[in-house]
Amino acid sequence: MKPPAREGVVSSMSTQEFGARTQLFSPLARALFDRFSEAVILFDPDGHVTYANRSGRDVLDGLASGGGLDTKTLLPRLGRMGGRVERLGSGELLLGHAVYLPTARPSDTLADHERDMIVGTLNATGWRLTETARRLGISRTTLWRRLREWGVEAPGVTEES
């Protein structure tokens, strides 16, 4: 006979159950949370995890690697790890809590953000350098120099021998 699942253990939550809970949010809200560089973990008023973005799932997976996570101690534990815990509510009505935990990712440097912004704008303009430079407020020469420095080329462009 299978032992009963321990109540309040995050790792015991099936993918289906977790997926059902994430349906509380629209696809747009989930896409927005997934863009955060910090880990975002949302809890319902009972202390159960209702959503975790990619970074948040990585944090939960790391914590769960030593066994199950008791949801009664998870929220305070994330706070002790440096997480910013915020009450989510509407007036007196408590909707849950959000935990924002900084993650140390190599893409958090200013140079990486600059590159992401330039490449993103290039993609949005169809790799038109003049329009990209105008939108970014830099000269076309500066844009060209950055691309050459990073070795970035337009899709489909190959260097001839």
Secondary structure as UniProt FT lines:
FT   TURN            7..8
FT   HELIX           10..12
FT   HELIX           15..22
FT   TURN            23..24
FT   HELIX           27..35
FT   STRAND          39..43
FT   TURN            45..46
FT   STRAND          49..52
FT   HELIX           54..64
FT   TURN            65..66
FT   HELIX           71..80
FT   TURN            81..82
FT   STRAND          84..90
FT   TURN            91..92
FT   STRAND          93..101
FT   HELIX           106..108
FT   HELIX           110..124
FT   TURN            125..126
FT   HELIX           129..136
FT   HELIX           140..150
FT   TURN            155..156
//
